[in-house]
Amino acid sequence: MKSRIIIILLFVLTLGLGGIARAQEPAPTGAAPAGGAAPIGNAFTYQGQLKDAGGPVTGACDFQFGLWDALDDGSQVGSTVNQTGVVVNDGLFTVTLDFGAFASYDEARWLEIAVRCPAGSSAYTTLTPRQAITPVPYAMQVGYHNHWGQSWYDAGTGLTLTGDIGLVGNGTSWGVEGMSESTSGVGVYGLAMATSGYAFGIKGQSQSSSGIGVYGLNSAADGGYGTYGEVFSTSGVGALGRADATSGSTIGVYGLAASPDGTAVYGINSATTGTASAVQGLSQSSAGIGVYGLSGASTGNTCGVKGLAQSTDGIGVYGVNGSPTGATYGVYGQSYSTAGYGVYGLASAVSGTTYGVYGRSASTAGFGVYGETTATTGAAAGVLGTTYAPGGNGVAGYNYGNGGSGAGVYGGTTETGFLSAGVKGSAYGTDGTSIGVFGIATNAHNEIGVIGWTLSSVGSGKGIVGQTSSPAGYGVYGAASCLTCNYGLYSEGNFAATGTKASVVETEDYGWLSLYAMESPRVLFEDVNTAQLVNGQAVVTIDPVFAQTVDLTQPYQVFLTPRGDCGLYVSAATAASFSVAALDGKTCSIAFDYRIIAVRKGYTDTRLEPAEDPALASQRNQSDSGTTADQNGGLP
């Protein structure tokens, strides 16, 4: 079917005829009239006349409309609009077309039409040439401003927007500025209705080196949001801020709170299950920051970043830094207040394995949580953990690795002061079994509950130092929880105590008792056993295992106890054995006990080594670190 088309064009936005009449009036400057005005949409009305070889067509036809950016060739804009069963009367027809918000009516457009008559018949015939769309003057004006996100009149909020907010691109400009005067209003509200895809409730972008991607302001004294974003998509973003400048202190999303009890950035996730995140930050820069919160108030209970999770498996604050190199931070918080917190996490759920602050590191040399204090004086703490639960832990660390030299809790110090400590624990309980530092190993392998290690090859370094001020207390106390356990307390290196060294033993009739170790000026090992005298003579071979622990090239002592009426003496001694004989040449044949004592191998010349006066050491500690309370960390 060969056809030609005569175009009668009416390009009218959905305001209708009343909207056209108002187009001749100046832009409103006050509040909207009662009832408001209908919003301007993207649809327009098109009328045309269709003829074939026999003249004007009458009947039902199917139409396809496409919007193009050129008379010939070019690219199609938007999707094809299908209109089926359109009534054509004496060649005339009327349709309403909507090519979407991205058709950009402020630029030249041409309409391409394909038709088949009657409706549902054979293939479509494309009509030529394309028809130029020439909108009325008001439609050009409104289309232009709507394209840039600016409206002369907003009946929903009663505000008048006249500045070129969306067009300014330098200085301290804003991509989007929103303001609400209502106590429960929203400065900027973005809604992405898509239920899937990478949708954005609000997306702001600034090219200025000092600009802001999205800036929302709410001047109400109470309630309301400076910026509020909402998205229903499973992978959408409620609010997204982006700063593309490659230099300058740019900020994707910036939150500022002037109230002493306010929050600069506050994120809430209302999901009650799953691994939901209240606030998540991601930085790809080698020196970037996943989440950065700054509270400028010098007093009050301020928070640089505050995260709140209501889920039993939720996370108050979760930060991710995907860069594999550099001094990156998953979460970084900074506070200038004398009572402030750099990072503060609160998990308010009363059950479940919740975390106030949770840190995880996948690097072989990384840290799950790293705390640093740069103060050179005072009782500052890199990481401070506090618990009020009777069975709680101020700081709890776990290592689930099945190999290597990992640590549940690791502390290190480079300070040269006497009381500098990699890990320091204080217990202030007035009753019960309060513990300053508690280590537990539950694996079946050679695990260690607590290990102290000093790597210095000079000086009097100490792996673990325990001190008590109680007359009945213990500086170091080790307990084996089973009868066949090897060690309640184990030391690789010298072990010293200014008090007694005792084993705590349970008796059937007298309860638990202390049995004390015997002290000696030298480092001695001993072995006790029984041998047999035959015809007044015996040669005792020294246990070869015991012999490898002592220096038998040096003189050693043997004490004999006969089990019968026969005097005995040591007649000869070598590094492998010693000989026993009866006095006066008697030929006794009896059993006897012996006790051999020898110097520990490697400690031949060690005897009465000088030691530091504990009282002088205590005085020096107080001089270096202040009062006793300061030495304990000055903690509450």
KOLLO-962533 format. One line per 8 residues: number of its first residue (from 1); their letters; for each residue x, y, z of C-alpha. Coordinates in Angstrom, 1 decimal. Each point is the difference from the previous one (the first is absolute). Last residue first. Layout:
residues N
NUM) A) X/Y/Z  ...
***
This chain:
residues 636
636) PLGGNQDA) 37.7/3.6/85.2  3.3/-0.5/-1.8  3.2/1.9/1.0  2.0/-2.6/-1.8  1.1/-2.0/3.0  3.2/1.9/0.2  -2.0/3.3/0.2  -1.9/-1.4/3.0
628) TTGSDSQN) 3.4/-0.7/1.7  1.0/3.5/-0.5  2.3/1.4/-2.7  1.5/-2.0/-2.8  3.8/0.5/0.2  0.3/0.9/3.7  -2.6/-2.6/1.0  1.9/-2.7/-1.9
620) RQSALAPD) 3.3/1.2/1.5  -1.4/-0.4/3.5  -1.3/-3.5/-0.8  3.4/-1.0/-1.4  1.7/1.3/3.2  -2.4/-2.1/2.1  0.5/-3.1/-2.2  3.8/0.2/0.5
612) EAPELRTD) 1.5/-1.3/-3.2  1.8/-3.3/0.0  3.6/-1.0/0.2  0.8/-3.7/-0.9  0.5/-2.3/3.0  1.8/-2.6/-2.1  0.1/-0.6/-3.7  3.4/-1.4/-1.1
604) TYGKRVAI) -1.2/-3.4/-1.0  -3.3/1.2/-1.5  0.1/-1.6/-3.5  -0.9/-3.4/1.2  -1.8/0.1/3.3  2.4/-0.7/2.9  -0.3/-3.5/1.6  -1.9/-1.6/2.9
596) IRYDFAIS) -0.3/-3.8/0.4  -2.3/-1.5/2.6  0.4/-3.6/0.9  -2.1/-2.7/1.7  1.4/-3.3/1.1  -0.8/-3.7/-0.3  2.0/-2.5/2.0  2.8/-2.6/-0.5
588) CTKGDLAA) 2.6/0.7/2.5  3.5/-1.3/-0.5  1.8/2.2/2.5  3.3/1.6/-1.0  0.0/2.4/3.0  -2.8/2.1/-1.6  -2.0/-1.5/-2.9  0.7/1.2/-3.6
580) VSFSAATA) -1.7/2.2/-2.6  1.3/0.8/-3.5  -1.1/2.9/-2.3  -1.0/0.0/-3.6  0.2/1.8/-3.4  1.9/3.2/0.7  2.2/-1.8/2.6  -0.2/-0.6/3.7
572) ASVYLGCD) 1.9/-2.3/2.4  -0.3/-1.5/3.5  -3.3/1.7/1.1  -0.7/-1.1/3.6  -2.2/-2.5/1.8  -0.6/-1.3/3.6  -2.0/-3.1/0.4  -2.9/-0.9/2.2
564) GRPTLFVQ) -2.8/0.2/-2.6  -1.7/2.3/-2.6  3.1/2.1/-0.5  -0.5/3.8/-0.8  2.7/1.4/-2.3  0.5/3.7/-1.2  1.9/0.5/-3.2  1.5/3.4/-0.9
556) YPQTLDVT) 1.4/1.2/-3.3  3.5/1.2/-1.0  0.0/1.5/-3.5  0.3/-2.2/-3.1  -3.5/-1.1/0.9  -1.5/3.2/-1.5  -3.8/-0.5/0.3  -3.0/-0.6/-2.4
548) QAFVPDIT) 1.6/-2.7/-2.1  0.8/-2.1/3.0  -3.7/-0.1/1.0  -0.8/-1.8/-3.2  3.0/-2.3/0.4  -1.1/-1.0/3.6  3.2/-0.3/1.9  1.3/-3.6/0.2
540) VVAQGNVL) 0.4/-1.2/3.6  2.9/-2.4/0.7  -0.6/-2.0/3.2  2.2/-1.8/2.6  -0.3/-1.4/3.5  -0.8/-3.5/-1.1  -2.8/1.3/-2.2  -1.4/3.5/0.7
532) QATNVDEF) -3.3/0.8/-1.9  -1.2/3.4/-1.4  -2.8/2.5/0.7  -0.7/3.4/-1.7  0.0/3.7/0.4  1.2/2.5/-2.7  1.1/3.6/0.6  0.4/3.2/-2.1
524) LVRPSEMA) 2.0/3.0/1.2  0.3/3.6/-0.9  2.1/1.4/2.8  -0.8/2.0/3.2  -2.9/-2.4/0.7  -3.7/0.4/0.8  -2.4/-2.9/0.9  -3.5/0.3/-1.5
516) YLSLWGYD) -3.0/0.5/2.3  -3.0/-2.2/0.5  -3.2/2.0/0.4  -3.1/-1.7/1.3  -3.5/-0.5/-1.3  -2.4/-1.9/2.3  1.2/-1.7/3.3  -1.6/-3.4/-0.1
508) ETEVVSAK) 0.3/-1.3/-3.6  2.7/2.4/-1.0  0.1/2.4/-3.0  3.3/1.3/-1.1  1.1/3.6/-0.9  3.6/-0.2/-1.1  2.2/2.8/1.3  2.5/2.6/-0.9
500) TGTAAFNG) 0.4/2.6/2.7  0.4/3.7/-0.5  2.4/2.1/-2.0  -0.6/-2.4/-2.9  2.2/-1.0/-2.9  -0.3/-2.3/-3.1  2.8/0.0/-2.6  -0.9/-1.0/-3.5
492) ESYLGYNC) -2.8/-1.8/-1.8  -2.6/0.1/2.9  -3.0/-2.3/0.6  -2.7/0.3/2.7  -2.7/-2.5/0.5  2.0/-2.4/-1.9  -0.2/-3.7/-0.9  -3.6/-0.8/0.5
484) TLCSAAGY) -0.7/-3.5/1.4  -2.0/1.1/3.1  -2.0/2.5/-2.0  -0.7/3.8/0.2  3.7/0.9/0.3  0.3/3.3/1.9  2.6/2.7/-0.4  0.2/3.0/2.3
476) VGYGAPSS) 2.5/2.9/-0.5  0.3/2.8/2.6  -2.1/-2.0/2.4  -2.1/1.3/2.8  -0.1/-0.8/3.7  1.9/3.1/1.1  -1.8/2.0/-2.7  2.0/2.5/-2.0
468) TQGVIGKG) 0.5/-2.3/-3.0  2.3/0.1/-3.0  0.3/-2.1/-3.1  2.6/0.6/-2.7  0.0/-2.0/-3.2  2.7/-0.3/-2.7  2.5/2.0/2.1  3.0/1.8/-1.4
460) SGVSSLTW) 3.0/0.5/2.3  2.3/1.7/-2.4  1.3/-1.3/-3.3  -1.4/-2.4/-2.6  -3.3/1.7/-0.3  -2.7/-2.2/-1.4  -2.3/0.0/3.1  -2.8/-2.5/-0.1
452) GIVGIENH) -3.2/-0.5/2.0  -2.4/-2.7/-0.9  -3.6/-0.4/1.3  -2.4/-2.9/-0.7  2.5/-1.9/-2.1  -1.0/-2.7/-2.5  1.9/-3.2/-0.6  -2.9/-1.8/-1.7
444) ANTAIGFV) -3.4/-0.9/1.4  -1.3/3.6/-0.4  -1.7/1.7/2.9  2.7/2.6/0.9  -0.9/2.6/2.6  1.6/3.2/1.0  -1.1/2.4/2.7  1.6/3.4/0.7
436) GISTGDTG) -1.0/2.1/3.0  -2.2/-2.7/1.6  -2.8/0.4/2.5  -0.7/-3.2/2.0  -2.7/1.2/2.4  0.2/3.2/2.1  1.0/3.6/-0.3  0.4/-0.1/-3.7
428) YASGKVGA) 2.6/2.5/-1.4  1.9/-2.4/-2.4  2.6/1.6/-2.2  1.5/-1.5/-3.2  3.0/1.2/-2.0  1.1/-1.2/-3.4  3.1/1.2/-1.8  1.1/1.7/3.1
420) SLFGTETT) 2.1/3.1/0.8  0.6/-0.1/3.7  3.8/0.4/-0.1  -0.1/2.8/-2.6  1.6/-0.8/-3.3  -3.2/0.1/-2.1  0.0/-2.2/-3.0  -3.2/-1.9/1.0
412) GGYVGAGS) -1.9/-3.0/-1.3  -3.3/-1.6/0.8  -1.6/-3.0/-1.6  -3.4/-1.4/0.9  -1.2/-3.3/-1.5  3.4/-0.6/-1.4  1.3/-1.7/-3.1  3.3/-1.9/-0.1
404) GGNGYNYG) -0.6/-2.3/-3.0  -2.7/-2.7/-0.3  -3.6/-0.8/0.5  -1.2/3.6/0.2  -3.0/0.7/2.1  1.6/2.8/2.1  -2.3/1.7/2.5  0.3/3.2/1.9
396) AVGNGGPA) -2.2/1.3/2.8  0.4/3.5/1.5  -2.0/1.1/3.0  -1.4/-3.5/0.4  -3.3/-0.9/1.5  -0.9/-2.4/2.8  -1.4/2.6/2.5  -1.0/2.3/-2.9
388) YTTGLVGA) 1.2/3.6/0.2  2.6/-0.2/-2.8  2.7/2.4/-1.1  2.5/-0.3/-2.8  2.6/2.6/-0.7  2.3/-0.1/-3.1  3.0/2.3/-0.5  -0.3/1.2/3.6
380) AAGTTATT) 1.2/3.4/1.4  1.0/0.2/3.6  1.7/3.3/-0.3  2.9/1.2/-2.1  1.3/-0.5/-3.6  -3.5/0.0/-1.6  0.1/-1.8/-3.3  -2.6/-2.6/0.8
372) EGYVGFGA) -0.5/-3.0/-2.3  -2.6/-2.7/-0.3  -0.1/-2.7/-2.6  -2.9/-2.4/-0.4  0.2/-3.0/-2.3  3.6/0.6/-0.7  1.9/-0.9/-3.1  3.2/-2.0/-0.7
364) TSASRGYV) -1.5/-2.9/-1.8  -2.7/2.4/-1.3  -3.7/-1.0/0.3  -0.7/2.5/2.8  -3.2/0.2/2.0  -1.2/2.7/2.5  -3.2/0.1/1.9  -1.0/2.9/2.2
356) GYTTGSVA) -3.0/-0.3/2.3  -0.4/-3.6/-1.0  -3.0/-2.3/0.6  0.1/-3.7/0.5  -3.6/-0.4/1.1  -2.0/1.6/2.7  -0.6/3.4/1.5  0.2/1.8/-3.3
348) SALGYVGY) 1.4/3.6/0.5  3.2/-0.4/-2.0  1.9/3.3/0.3  3.2/1.0/-1.8  2.1/3.0/0.7  3.1/0.9/-2.1  2.2/3.0/0.7  -1.8/0.5/3.3
340) GATSYSQG) -0.4/3.3/1.8  0.8/1.0/3.6  2.7/2.6/-0.8  -1.8/0.7/-3.3  2.1/-0.1/-3.2  -1.5/-3.2/-1.3  1.1/-2.1/-3.0  -1.5/-3.1/-1.4
332) YVGYTAGT) 1.3/-2.3/-2.8  -1.8/-3.2/-1.1  1.4/-2.4/-2.6  3.2/2.0/0.0  2.8/0.0/-2.6  3.8/0.3/0.6  0.8/-1.2/-3.5  -0.6/-3.2/-1.8
324) PSGNVGYV) -2.8/-2.5/-0.8  -2.6/2.8/-0.4  -3.5/-1.2/0.7  -0.7/2.0/3.2  -3.1/-1.2/1.7  -1.7/1.7/3.0  -2.8/-1.4/2.2  -1.5/1.9/2.9
316) GIGDTSQA) -2.7/-1.3/2.3  0.1/-3.5/-1.5  -2.9/-2.4/-0.1  -0.3/-3.6/1.0  -2.5/0.6/2.9  -1.5/2.8/-2.1  -0.6/3.4/1.5  3.2/1.6/-1.4
308) LGKVGCTN) 1.1/3.6/0.8  3.0/1.8/-1.4  1.5/3.2/1.2  2.8/1.8/-1.8  1.9/3.1/1.3  -2.2/-0.1/3.1  -0.6/2.9/2.5  -1.0/-0.4/3.6
300) GTSAGSLG) 0.7/3.6/0.9  3.0/2.3/-0.5  2.4/1.1/-2.8  -2.6/-0.4/-2.8  1.7/-0.7/-3.3  -1.3/-3.6/-0.5  1.7/-1.7/-2.9  -0.9/-3.3/-1.6
292) YVGIGASS) 1.9/-1.8/-2.7  -1.1/-3.3/-1.4  2.1/-2.1/-2.4  3.0/2.3/0.1  2.5/0.4/-2.7  3.8/-0.4/-0.1  0.2/-2.6/-2.8  -3.3/1.3/-1.3
284) QSLGQVAS) -2.8/-2.5/-0.6  -2.2/1.1/2.9  -3.2/-1.6/1.1  -2.4/1.1/2.8  -2.9/-1.9/1.5  -2.4/1.4/2.6  -2.8/-1.9/1.7  1.1/-3.3/-1.5
276) ATGTTASN) -2.2/-3.1/-0.4  1.5/-3.4/0.4  -3.3/-1.8/0.3  -2.9/0.5/2.3  -2.0/2.8/1.7  0.2/2.4/-2.9  -0.5/3.6/1.2  3.4/1.3/-1.2
268) IGYVATGD) 0.9/3.4/1.4  2.7/2.3/-0.9  0.9/3.3/1.7  2.7/2.4/-1.3  1.0/3.1/2.0  -2.0/-1.0/3.1  -1.4/2.5/2.4  0.3/0.3/3.8
260) PSAALGYV) 2.1/3.2/0.0  -2.0/1.2/-3.1  2.0/1.4/-2.9  -0.2/-3.3/-2.1  1.7/-0.3/-3.4  -0.2/-2.9/-2.4  1.9/-0.2/-3.3  -0.5/-2.5/-2.7
252) GITSGSTA) 2.4/-0.4/-2.9  2.5/2.4/1.5  2.8/1.8/-1.9  3.1/1.2/1.8  1.8/1.1/-3.1  1.1/-2.0/-3.0  -1.4/-2.6/-2.4  -3.5/1.6/0.0
244) DARGLAGV) -2.7/-2.7/-0.5  -1.9/0.6/3.3  -3.0/-2.3/0.3  -2.9/-0.1/2.4  -2.5/-2.8/0.0  -3.3/-0.1/2.0  -2.4/-3.0/0.3  2.2/-2.2/-2.2
236) GSTSFVEG) -1.5/-2.9/-2.0  0.9/-3.7/0.0  -3.3/-1.4/1.2  -1.9/3.0/-1.4  -2.4/1.8/2.3  2.0/3.2/0.4  -0.2/2.9/2.4  2.2/3.0/0.4
228) YTGYGGDA) -0.3/2.8/2.6  2.2/3.1/0.1  -0.3/2.7/2.7  -2.6/-2.0/1.7  -3.0/1.1/2.2  -0.5/0.2/3.7  0.8/3.0/2.3  1.2/3.5/-0.5
220) ASNLGYVG) -0.8/0.0/-3.7  2.8/1.3/-2.2  0.4/-3.2/-2.1  2.9/0.1/-2.4  1.1/-2.6/-2.5  3.2/0.0/-2.0  0.8/-2.7/-2.6  3.2/-0.2/-2.0
212) IGSSSQSQ) 1.7/2.8/1.9  2.5/2.4/-1.6  3.5/0.9/1.0  1.9/-1.6/-2.9  -3.1/0.7/-2.2  -1.3/-2.8/-2.2  -3.0/-0.7/2.3  -2.4/-3.0/-0.3
204) GKIGFAYG) -3.1/-0.8/1.8  -2.1/-3.2/-0.3  -3.2/-0.4/2.0  -2.3/-3.0/0.2  2.4/-1.9/-2.3  -0.8/-3.2/-2.0  2.6/-2.6/-0.9  -2.6/-2.6/-1.0
196) STAMALGY) -3.1/-1.4/1.7  -3.2/1.2/1.6  0.0/3.3/-1.9  -1.8/2.7/2.0  3.1/2.2/0.6  -1.1/2.8/2.3  2.1/3.1/0.9  -1.1/2.5/2.6
188) VGVGSTSE) 2.1/3.2/0.6  -0.7/2.2/3.0  -2.6/-2.3/1.5  -2.7/1.3/2.3  -0.9/-0.9/3.5  0.5/3.4/1.7  -0.8/1.6/-3.4  2.2/2.7/-1.5
180) SMGEVGWS) 1.7/-2.4/-2.4  3.1/0.8/-2.1  1.6/-1.9/-2.8  3.2/0.8/-1.9  1.2/-2.3/-2.9  3.3/0.0/-1.8  1.3/2.7/2.4  2.4/2.8/-0.7
172) TGNGVLGI) 3.0/1.1/2.0  1.9/1.1/-3.1  -0.8/-1.6/-3.3  -2.7/-1.8/-2.0  -3.3/2.0/0.3  -2.8/-1.4/-2.1  -2.1/-2.0/2.5  -0.4/2.9/2.4
164) DGTLTLGT) -0.8/2.6/-2.6  -2.1/1.9/2.5  -3.8/0.5/-0.3  -1.6/-2.6/2.3  -3.3/1.0/1.5  -1.3/-2.1/2.8  -3.6/-1.1/0.8  1.1/-3.5/0.8
156) GADYWSQG) -2.3/-2.1/-2.3  -1.1/2.8/-2.3  3.6/0.4/-1.3  0.2/3.0/-2.4  2.8/1.3/-2.2  1.6/-3.5/0.0  3.7/-1.0/-0.2  1.4/-3.6/-0.5
148) WHNHYGVQ) 2.0/0.9/-3.1  -2.5/-1.7/-2.4  -2.9/1.6/1.9  1.4/3.4/-0.8  0.3/-0.7/-3.7  -3.3/-1.7/-0.4  -1.8/2.9/1.8  1.4/2.6/-2.4
140) MAYPVPTI) -0.4/-2.1/-3.1  -3.6/-0.9/1.0  -0.7/3.7/0.6  1.1/0.9/-3.6  -2.2/-2.6/-1.8  1.8/-3.2/-1.1  1.3/-0.5/-3.6  0.5/-3.8/-0.6
132) AQRPTLTT) 1.4/-0.6/-3.5  -1.8/-2.8/-1.9  2.1/-2.8/-1.5  -0.4/-0.2/-3.8  -1.3/-2.6/-0.6  -2.4/-2.5/1.3  1.1/-3.5/1.1  -2.4/-2.7/-1.1
124) YASSGAPC) -0.7/-2.7/2.7  -0.4/-3.7/-0.9  -3.3/-1.7/-0.6  -3.4/0.6/1.7  -0.7/0.3/3.7  -1.6/3.4/-0.4  -1.3/0.8/-3.5  2.3/1.6/-0.9
116) RVAIELWR) 3.6/-0.1/0.9  2.1/3.1/1.1  3.6/1.1/0.7  0.7/3.5/1.2  3.4/1.8/0.6  -0.1/3.1/2.1  2.9/2.5/-0.2  1.7/1.7/3.0
108) AEDYSAFA) 2.0/3.2/0.5  1.2/0.5/3.6  -1.9/1.4/3.0  -2.3/-3.0/-0.1  2.6/-2.2/1.6  -1.5/-3.5/-0.6  1.5/-1.0/3.3  -3.2/0.5/2.1
100) GFDLTVTF) -1.9/-2.6/-2.0  -1.2/-0.3/-3.7  -3.6/0.7/0.8  -2.5/0.3/-2.9  -3.8/0.8/0.1  -1.8/-0.9/-3.2  -2.5/1.8/-2.4  -1.2/-1.1/-3.4
92) LGDNVVVG) -1.4/1.6/-3.2  -0.2/-1.8/-3.3  -3.8/0.2/-0.3  -0.2/-1.5/3.5  3.0/-2.1/1.1  -0.5/-1.9/3.3  3.3/-1.3/1.4  -0.2/-3.8/0.5
84) TQNVTSGV) 3.6/-0.3/1.1  2.4/2.8/1.2  3.6/-1.1/0.5  2.6/2.4/1.3  3.6/-0.8/-1.0  2.5/0.6/2.8  2.1/3.0/0.8  1.9/2.1/-2.5
76) QSGDDLAD) 0.8/-1.7/-3.4  3.3/0.9/-1.5  0.9/1.9/-3.2  -1.0/-1.2/-3.5  -2.1/2.8/-1.7  -2.0/2.8/1.7  2.2/-0.3/3.1  -0.3/-0.6/3.8
68) WLGFQFDC) -2.7/-2.7/-0.3  -3.2/-0.8/1.9  -1.9/-3.2/-1.1  -3.7/-0.5/-0.4  -1.6/-3.3/-1.1  -3.7/0.1/-1.1  -2.8/-2.7/-0.4  -3.1/1.0/-1.9
60) AGTVPGGA) -3.8/0.0/0.6  -2.3/1.4/-2.7  -0.2/3.0/-2.4  2.9/0.9/-2.3  -0.1/3.3/-2.0  0.5/-0.5/-3.8  0.0/-3.1/-2.2  3.8/-0.1/-0.5
52) DKLQGQYT) 0.5/0.3/3.8  -0.6/2.7/2.5  0.7/0.5/3.7  -0.5/3.4/1.8  1.9/0.8/3.2  -0.5/1.0/3.6  2.6/-0.4/2.8  -0.6/0.7/3.7
44) FANGIPAA) 3.0/0.2/2.4  1.3/-2.1/2.9  3.0/0.9/2.2  -1.7/1.3/3.1  -0.7/3.4/1.6  -1.4/-0.4/3.5  -3.7/1.0/0.5  -0.3/3.3/1.9
36) GGAPAAGT) -0.8/0.5/3.7  -3.3/-0.5/1.8  0.1/3.3/1.7  2.5/2.3/-1.8  3.7/-0.8/0.2  2.1/2.2/2.3  1.7/3.1/-1.3  2.2/1.1/-3.0
28) PAPEQARA) -1.9/-1.3/-3.0  1.7/0.2/-3.4  -1.7/2.7/-2.1  -3.3/-0.9/-1.9  -0.2/-1.0/-3.6  0.7/-3.6/0.8  -3.1/0.1/2.3  -2.2/-0.3/-3.1
20) IGGLGLTL) 1.9/-2.9/-1.3  -0.4/-1.8/3.4  -3.7/0.5/-0.2  0.0/-1.6/-3.4  1.6/-3.2/1.2  2.9/-0.1/2.6  0.9/-3.3/-1.5  2.5/1.6/-2.4
12) VFLLIIII) -1.3/1.1/-3.4  1.6/-0.4/-3.4  -2.9/0.5/-2.4  1.1/-0.8/-3.5  -2.4/-0.4/-3.1  2.1/-2.3/-2.2  -1.1/-1.0/-3.5  1.1/-3.6/-0.7
4) RSKM) 0.7/-1.8/-3.2  -0.9/-3.6/-0.8  1.1/-2.8/-2.3  -1.5/-3.3/1.1
***
